[in-house]
Amino acid sequence: MQIIACPTCEQDVQWDMNHLQKLGERWVMACEKCGDPFFSVSEEEKEMILGGIRLTEAYVPDIIHAYHSEDVKNLPSRVGFGEIKKSN
């Protein structure tokens, strides 16, 4: 879930694909504060977005969770890079 500003009332609203509502042929997300729609997609676009979300959740590692599960006390706080070698 993300927070974005409504273009009408400029209030911060939570953006979540689960809040889409069917309005005619489109799926619309309306501002929780003023009620104006600020996001609209077709059925096909909605399925593509949800498919992308599912793929991301399935295949992109949860870096924050992985970091918290590691013993980070012994890791250096600085990162260094070696010499860059020229290749032909």
C-alpha positions as CSV (number, residue, x, y, z in Angstrom):
1,M,0.0,0.0,0.0
2,Q,1.3,3.4,-0.9
3,I,0.2,6.9,-0.1
4,I,-0.3,9.5,-2.9
5,A,-1.8,12.9,-3.1
6,C,-5.3,13.3,-4.6
7,P,-5.1,15.7,-7.6
8,T,-8.4,17.3,-6.6
9,C,-8.2,17.9,-2.8
10,E,-4.4,17.4,-2.5
11,Q,-4.9,15.2,0.6
12,D,-2.8,12.1,1.1
13,V,-4.8,8.9,0.4
14,Q,-3.8,5.3,0.6
15,W,-3.4,3.7,-2.8
16,D,-4.1,0.0,-2.9
17,M,-5.3,-2.2,-5.8
18,N,-7.8,-3.9,-3.4
19,H,-9.7,-0.6,-3.2
20,L,-10.7,-0.5,-6.9
21,Q,-14.4,-0.4,-7.6
22,K,-16.2,-1.4,-10.8
23,L,-17.7,1.7,-12.5
24,G,-19.2,0.8,-15.9
25,E,-16.4,-0.7,-18.0
26,R,-13.6,0.6,-15.8
27,W,-12.1,-0.1,-12.4
28,V,-11.8,3.2,-10.5
29,M,-10.2,4.2,-7.2
30,A,-11.7,7.2,-5.6
31,C,-10.2,9.6,-3.0
32,E,-11.3,8.6,0.6
33,K,-11.6,12.3,1.4
34,C,-13.4,14.1,-1.5
35,G,-14.7,11.1,-3.4
36,D,-13.3,12.1,-6.8
37,P,-11.8,9.3,-8.9
38,F,-8.0,9.6,-9.3
39,F,-7.1,6.3,-10.8
40,S,-8.9,4.3,-13.6
41,V,-8.0,1.2,-15.5
42,S,-9.7,-1.3,-17.8
43,E,-10.3,-4.9,-16.8
44,E,-7.3,-6.0,-18.9
45,E,-5.0,-3.3,-17.4
46,K,-6.1,-4.3,-13.9
47,E,-5.3,-8.0,-14.5
48,M,-1.9,-7.0,-15.9
49,I,-1.1,-4.9,-12.8
50,L,-2.2,-7.6,-10.4
51,G,-0.2,-10.2,-12.3
52,G,2.9,-8.0,-12.0
53,I,2.3,-7.6,-8.3
54,R,2.0,-11.4,-7.9
55,L,5.2,-12.0,-9.9
56,T,7.0,-9.4,-7.8
57,E,5.8,-10.9,-4.5
58,A,6.8,-14.4,-5.7
59,Y,10.2,-13.7,-7.2
60,V,11.7,-10.5,-5.7
61,P,13.4,-11.2,-2.4
62,D,12.2,-9.4,0.7
63,I,15.4,-7.5,1.4
64,I,14.2,-5.9,4.6
65,H,13.2,-9.2,6.1
66,A,16.4,-10.9,5.0
67,Y,18.5,-8.1,6.5
68,H,16.6,-8.4,9.9
69,S,17.1,-12.1,9.9
70,E,20.9,-11.8,9.4
71,D,23.5,-11.2,12.1
72,V,24.4,-7.7,11.0
73,K,26.5,-6.8,14.0
74,N,29.7,-8.1,12.4
75,L,29.1,-6.5,8.9
76,P,31.1,-3.4,8.0
77,S,29.2,-0.2,7.9
78,R,31.2,1.0,4.8
79,V,31.3,-0.4,1.4
80,G,34.5,-0.2,-0.7
81,F,35.1,-1.0,-4.4
82,G,38.3,-2.3,-5.9
83,E,40.2,-0.9,-8.8
84,I,38.2,-0.8,-12.0
85,K,40.0,-2.7,-14.7
86,K,39.8,-1.7,-18.3
87,S,38.8,-4.5,-20.7
88,N,38.9,-4.6,-24.5
